[in-house]
């Protein structure tokens, strides 16, 4: 399934979200490893999608 997300801060906000997911995954690693793995997958998928965006023209 695809989704369109709009963030007021653009890709900077999305990068912050990815970092938050990875940080949260680190915290949950010992008590909920399956959840931590899911959050890492989400962060990787979002990061891959960011990498596919065209470079902004200035």
MIVO-35505 format. One record per atom (N, C-alpha, C): residue in one letter; atom name; residue number from 1; x, y, z. Coordinates in pm, whole numbers, padded with zeros to 5 digits. Last residue first. Layout:
! MIVO-35505
+---------+-------+-----+--------+--------+--------+
: residuo : atomo : num :      X :      Y :      Z :
+---------+-------+-----+--------+--------+--------+
:       A :    CA : NUM :      X :      Y :      Z :
...
+---------+-------+-----+--------+--------+--------+
//
This chain:
! MIVO-35505
+---------+-------+-----+--------+--------+--------+
: residuo : atomo : num :      X :      Y :      Z :
+---------+-------+-----+--------+--------+--------+
:       X :     N :  58 :  01775 :  02437 : -00749 :
:       X :    CA :  58 :  01778 :  02569 : -00688 :
:       X :     C :  58 :  01793 :  02676 : -00791 :
:       X :     N :  57 :  01599 :  02133 : -00730 :
:       X :    CA :  57 :  01668 :  02229 : -00816 :
:       X :     C :  57 :  01663 :  02366 : -00749 :
:       X :     N :  56 :  01643 :  01842 : -00527 :
:       X :    CA :  56 :  01577 :  01971 : -00551 :
:       X :     C :  56 :  01663 :  02062 : -00640 :
:       X :     N :  55 :  01659 :  01520 : -00663 :
:       X :    CA :  55 :  01734 :  01628 : -00598 :
:       X :     C :  55 :  01667 :  01761 : -00630 :
:       X :     N :  54 :  01374 :  01306 : -00621 :
:       X :    CA :  54 :  01469 :  01381 : -00704 :
:       X :     C :  54 :  01539 :  01489 : -00622 :
:       X :     N :  53 :  01368 :  01028 : -00393 :
:       X :    CA :  53 :  01317 :  01159 : -00435 :
:       X :     C :  53 :  01420 :  01230 : -00523 :
:       X :     N :  52 :  01489 :  00804 : -00300 :
:       X :    CA :  52 :  01439 :  00800 : -00436 :
:       X :     C :  52 :  01385 :  00934 : -00485 :
:       X :     N :  51 :  01544 :  00852 : -00035 :
:       X :    CA :  51 :  01657 :  00844 : -00127 :
:       X :     C :  51 :  01612 :  00846 : -00274 :
:       X :     N :  50 :  01289 :  00829 :  00073 :
:       X :    CA :  50 :  01354 :  00961 :  00068 :
:       X :     C :  50 :  01469 :  00962 : -00033 :
:       X :     N :  49 :  01261 :  00551 :  00055 :
:       X :    CA :  49 :  01172 :  00638 : -00023 :
:       X :     C :  49 :  01230 :  00780 : -00034 :
:       X :     N :  48 :  01454 :  00472 :  00241 :
:       X :    CA :  48 :  01468 :  00434 :  00099 :
:       X :     C :  48 :  01382 :  00522 :  00010 :
:       X :     N :  47 :  01336 :  00577 :  00474 :
:       X :    CA :  47 :  01465 :  00627 :  00427 :
:       X :     C :  47 :  01490 :  00594 :  00282 :
:       X :     N :  46 :  01110 :  00414 :  00488 :
:       X :    CA :  46 :  01094 :  00559 :  00471 :
:       X :     C :  46 :  01224 :  00620 :  00419 :
:       X :     N :  45 :  01236 :  00165 :  00525 :
:       X :    CA :  45 :  01148 :  00188 :  00410 :
:       X :     C :  45 :  01129 :  00337 :  00382 :
:       X :     N :  44 :  01372 :  00210 :  00768 :
:       X :    CA :  44 :  01447 :  00179 :  00646 :
:       X :     C :  44 :  01363 :  00205 :  00521 :
:       X :     N :  43 :  01155 :  00254 :  00940 :
:       X :    CA :  43 :  01255 :  00359 :  00922 :
:       X :     C :  43 :  01335 :  00335 :  00794 :
:       X :     N :  42 :  01030 :  00001 :  00921 :
:       X :    CA :  42 :  00959 :  00123 :  00880 :
:       X :     C :  42 :  01059 :  00235 :  00851 :
:       X :     N :  41 :  01233 : -00158 :  01029 :
:       X :    CA :  41 :  01189 : -00179 :  00891 :
:       X :     C :  41 :  01117 : -00056 :  00838 :
:       X :     N :  40 :  01236 : -00055 :  01290 :
:       X :    CA :  40 :  01355 : -00042 :  01205 :
:       X :     C :  40 :  01320 : -00061 :  01058 :
:       X :     N :  39 :  00983 : -00133 :  01376 :
:       X :    CA :  39 :  01014 :  00010 :  01366 :
:       X :     C :  39 :  01139 :  00033 :  01281 :
:       X :     N :  38 :  01019 : -00412 :  01372 :
:       X :    CA :  38 :  00917 : -00349 :  01286 :
:       X :     C :  38 :  00947 : -00201 :  01267 :
:       X :     N :  37 :  01212 : -00441 :  01572 :
:       X :    CA :  37 :  01242 : -00480 :  01435 :
:       X :     C :  37 :  01146 : -00414 :  01337 :
:       X :     N :  36 :  01064 : -00358 :  01793 :
:       X :    CA :  36 :  01185 : -00284 :  01755 :
:       X :     C :  36 :  01222 : -00315 :  01609 :
:       X :     N :  35 :  00873 : -00560 :  01800 :
:       X :    CA :  35 :  00831 : -00423 :  01774 :
:       X :     C :  35 :  00950 : -00339 :  01729 :
:       X :     N :  34 :  01041 : -00773 :  01864 :
:       X :    CA :  34 :  00964 : -00777 :  01739 :
:       X :     C :  34 :  00915 : -00637 :  01701 :
:       X :     N :  33 :  01149 : -00702 :  02116 :
:       X :    CA :  33 :  01235 : -00709 :  01998 :
:       X :     C :  33 :  01160 : -00713 :  01865 :
:       X :     N :  32 :  01080 : -00564 :  02375 :
:       X :    CA :  32 :  00989 : -00592 :  02264 :
:       X :     C :  32 :  01068 : -00598 :  02133 :
:       X :     N :  31 :  01290 : -00544 :  02556 :
:       X :    CA :  31 :  01157 : -00583 :  02605 :
:       X :     C :  31 :  01059 : -00618 :  02494 :
:       X :     N :  30 :  01520 : -00478 :  02405 :
:       X :    CA :  30 :  01524 : -00589 :  02500 :
:       X :     C :  30 :  01384 : -00636 :  02543 :
:       X :     N :  29 :  01440 : -00265 :  02224 :
:       X :    CA :  29 :  01509 : -00386 :  02178 :
:       X :     C :  29 :  01500 : -00502 :  02277 :
:       X :     N :  28 :  01336 : -00018 :  02279 :
:       X :    CA :  28 :  01247 : -00134 :  02291 :
:       X :     C :  28 :  01316 : -00267 :  02264 :
:       X :     N :  27 :  01547 :  00157 :  02220 :
:       X :    CA :  27 :  01495 :  00151 :  02356 :
:       X :     C :  27 :  01412 :  00024 :  02378 :
:       X :     N :  26 :  01579 :  00120 :  01945 :
:       X :    CA :  26 :  01689 :  00087 :  02035 :
:       X :     C :  26 :  01640 :  00071 :  02179 :
:       X :     N :  25 :  01334 :  00221 :  01857 :
:       X :    CA :  25 :  01364 :  00079 :  01838 :
:       X :     C :  25 :  01478 :  00035 :  01930 :
:       X :     N :  24 :  01368 :  00491 :  01912 :
:       X :    CA :  24 :  01266 :  00416 :  01985 :
:       X :     C :  24 :  01291 :  00266 :  01973 :
:       X :     N :  23 :  01565 :  00546 :  01720 :
:       X :    CA :  23 :  01594 :  00565 :  01863 :
:       X :     C :  23 :  01495 :  00485 :  01948 :
:       X :     N :  22 :  01423 :  00495 :  01484 :
:       X :    CA :  22 :  01543 :  00417 :  01515 :
:       X :     C :  22 :  01580 :  00428 :  01663 :
:       X :     N :  21 :  01220 :  00688 :  01502 :
:       X :    CA :  21 :  01186 :  00546 :  01495 :
:       X :     C :  21 :  01306 :  00459 :  01533 :
:       X :     N :  20 :  01376 :  00922 :  01496 :
:       X :    CA :  20 :  01297 :  00890 :  01615 :
:       X :     C :  20 :  01256 :  00742 :  01617 :
:       X :     N :  19 :  01477 :  00910 :  01236 :
:       X :    CA :  19 :  01569 :  00904 :  01349 :
:       X :     C :  19 :  01496 :  00867 :  01478 :
:       X :     N :  18 :  01236 :  00941 :  01097 :
:       X :    CA :  18 :  01316 :  00819 :  01080 :
:       X :     C :  18 :  01412 :  00803 :  01198 :
:       X :     N :  17 :  01168 :  01201 :  01179 :
:       X :    CA :  17 :  01080 :  01090 :  01210 :
:       X :     C :  17 :  01157 :  00957 :  01200 :
:       X :     N :  16 :  01375 :  01345 :  01062 :
:       X :    CA :  16 :  01362 :  01344 :  01207 :
:       X :     C :  16 :  01273 :  01228 :  01253 :
:       X :     N :  15 :  01312 :  01305 :  00795 :
:       X :    CA :  15 :  01439 :  01253 :  00845 :
:       X :     C :  15 :  01437 :  01246 :  00999 :
:       X :     N :  14 :  01075 :  01450 :  00790 :
:       X :    CA :  14 :  01071 :  01306 :  00765 :
:       X :     C :  14 :  01200 :  01242 :  00817 :
:       X :     N :  13 :  01167 :  01710 :  00833 :
:       X :    CA :  13 :  01074 :  01648 :  00928 :
:       X :     C :  13 :  01072 :  01497 :  00912 :
:       X :     N :  12 :  01323 :  01739 :  00601 :
:       X :    CA :  12 :  01387 :  01749 :  00733 :
:       X :     C :  12 :  01298 :  01686 :  00841 :
:       X :     N :  11 :  01142 :  01734 :  00391 :
:       X :    CA :  11 :  01224 :  01615 :  00415 :
:       X :     C :  11 :  01298 :  01621 :  00549 :
:       X :     N :  10 :  00899 :  01951 :  00541 :
:       X :    CA :  10 :  00955 :  01879 :  00427 :
:       X :     C :  10 :  01038 :  01760 :  00469 :
:       X :     N :   9 :  00764 :  02070 :  00743 :
:       X :    CA :   9 :  00908 :  02094 :  00737 :
:       X :     C :   9 :  00977 :  02018 :  00624 :
:       X :     N :   8 :  00504 :  01975 :  00712 :
:       X :    CA :   8 :  00531 :  02117 :  00692 :
:       X :     C :   8 :  00681 :  02149 :  00676 :
:       X :     N :   7 :  00446 :  01687 :  00524 :
:       X :    CA :   7 :  00508 :  01740 :  00644 :
:       X :     C :   7 :  00542 :  01886 :  00619 :
:       X :     N :   6 :  00232 :  01447 :  00406 :
:       X :    CA :   6 :  00275 :  01586 :  00389 :
:       X :     C :   6 :  00326 :  01637 :  00524 :
:       X :     N :   5 :  00230 :  01139 :  00242 :
:       X :    CA :   5 :  00242 :  01211 :  00369 :
:       X :     C :   5 :  00291 :  01352 :  00340 :
:       X :     N :   4 :  00055 :  00897 :  00084 :
:       X :    CA :   4 :  00113 :  01029 :  00063 :
:       X :     C :   4 :  00112 :  01100 :  00199 :
:       X :     N :   3 :  00121 :  00551 :  00047 :
:       X :    CA :   3 :  00058 :  00661 :  00119 :
:       X :     C :   3 :  00129 :  00791 :  00083 :
:       X :     N :   2 :  00052 :  00221 : -00074 :
:       X :    CA :   2 :  00125 :  00347 : -00080 :
:       X :     C :   2 :  00048 :  00453 : -00003 :
:       X :     N :   1 :  00084 : -00116 :  00000 :
:       X :    CA :   1 :  00000 :  00000 :  00000 :
:       X :     C :   1 :  00089 :  00123 :  00000 :
+---------+-------+-----+--------+--------+--------+
//
